[in-house]
Amino acid sequence: MIELYAAATSNGMRAKIMLDECGLPYQLRLVDLAKGEHTGPDYLALNPMGLIPVIIDSDGPGGKPLKVAQSAAILLYLGKKTGKYLPANEAAFGPFYDALMNVATDVSMTFSALLALVRSPEPHEPSQKILERRLRHYLSVWDERLSQQRCCFGDEVTIIDFALYTVFLRCNQLMPQLCEGLQHLNRWGKEIGARPGVIKGVNFDAR
Ligand SMILES: N[C@@H](CCC(=O)N[C@@H](CS)C(=O)NCC(=O)O)C(=O)O
């Protein structure tokens, strides 16, 4: 059994989508970020960084329990565990990691920083504009890629689709102007968002 510590944020959704897509049994342990549960001693003992998501797999490698934090690491770990949503061809891993890390670091981090600024009681417009331009540029590059291929890494769904989808979803909900006019990204977003595993994965209410 896998325990998932998460909240309904872009990074939390990534881990939950992967568990639901893979059909793995898991127990969701909701972490209330608004109440600061992630900063309490119990949670910090689990992840000293005070960040969600975290999984604990009681049946890790060699049958031993294993803890994994970092949403992209969780995607890779569960991909290896199940043999799902990773490229079949080992030679593809260089460009695959390149694209995954772009989403997990550049796209995600820019989105998170921008969201923090937008929600800040002391907004700083010039910084906000820089991050908006940067995020729009990254999304435009993905739009161009998605004009050539069905999914983020060729025509098959991979963990990169789950990683990018949660940022796309939250961005579309909170700052829709940044996704406007990116027709291929929006076409792809509709397709990924219609998958039963993804619909279940982004839902933190039905338990
Ligand atoms: N690089 C980490 C980022 C995790 C992260 O930023 N999680 C956010 C929610 S999306 C969080 O725990 N925020 C709590 C806080 O910053 O206080 C990952 O991909 O898992």
The ligand as a MOL file (V3000), in Angstrom:
LIG
                    3D

  0  0  0     0  0            999 V3000
M  V30 BEGIN CTAB
M  V30 COUNTS 20 19 0 0 0
M  V30 BEGIN ATOM
M  V30 1 N 9.6860 20.7560 -6.2120 0
M  V30 2 C 8.6340 20.3240 -5.3530 0
M  V30 3 C 7.7630 21.5000 -5.0060 0
M  V30 4 C 6.7250 21.1410 -3.9970 0
M  V30 5 C 5.8950 22.3390 -3.6050 0
M  V30 6 O 6.2410 23.5080 -3.8910 0
M  V30 7 N 4.7760 22.0650 -2.9470 0
M  V30 8 C 3.9140 23.1390 -2.4920 0
M  V30 9 C 2.4770 22.8890 -2.9040 0
M  V30 10 S 2.3330 22.8760 -4.6560 0
M  V30 11 C 3.9770 23.2270 -0.9900 0
M  V30 12 O 4.1220 22.2300 -0.3150 0
M  V30 13 N 3.8730 24.4490 -0.4740 0
M  V30 14 C 3.8770 24.6900 0.9180 0
M  V30 15 C 4.6690 25.9290 1.2430 0
M  V30 16 O 5.3780 26.4200 0.3700 0
M  V30 17 O 4.5840 26.3900 2.3660 0
M  V30 18 C 7.8250 19.2070 -6.0370 0
M  V30 19 O 7.7930 19.1690 -7.2710 0
M  V30 20 O 7.2320 18.3700 -5.3400 0
M  V30 END ATOM
M  V30 BEGIN BOND
M  V30 1 1 1 2
M  V30 2 1 2 3
M  V30 3 1 2 18
M  V30 4 1 3 4
M  V30 5 1 4 5
M  V30 6 2 5 6
M  V30 7 1 5 7
M  V30 8 1 7 8
M  V30 9 1 8 9
M  V30 10 1 8 11
M  V30 11 1 9 10
M  V30 12 2 11 12
M  V30 13 1 11 13
M  V30 14 1 13 14
M  V30 15 1 14 15
M  V30 16 2 15 16
M  V30 17 1 15 17
M  V30 18 2 18 19
M  V30 19 1 18 20
M  V30 END BOND
M  V30 END CTAB
M  END
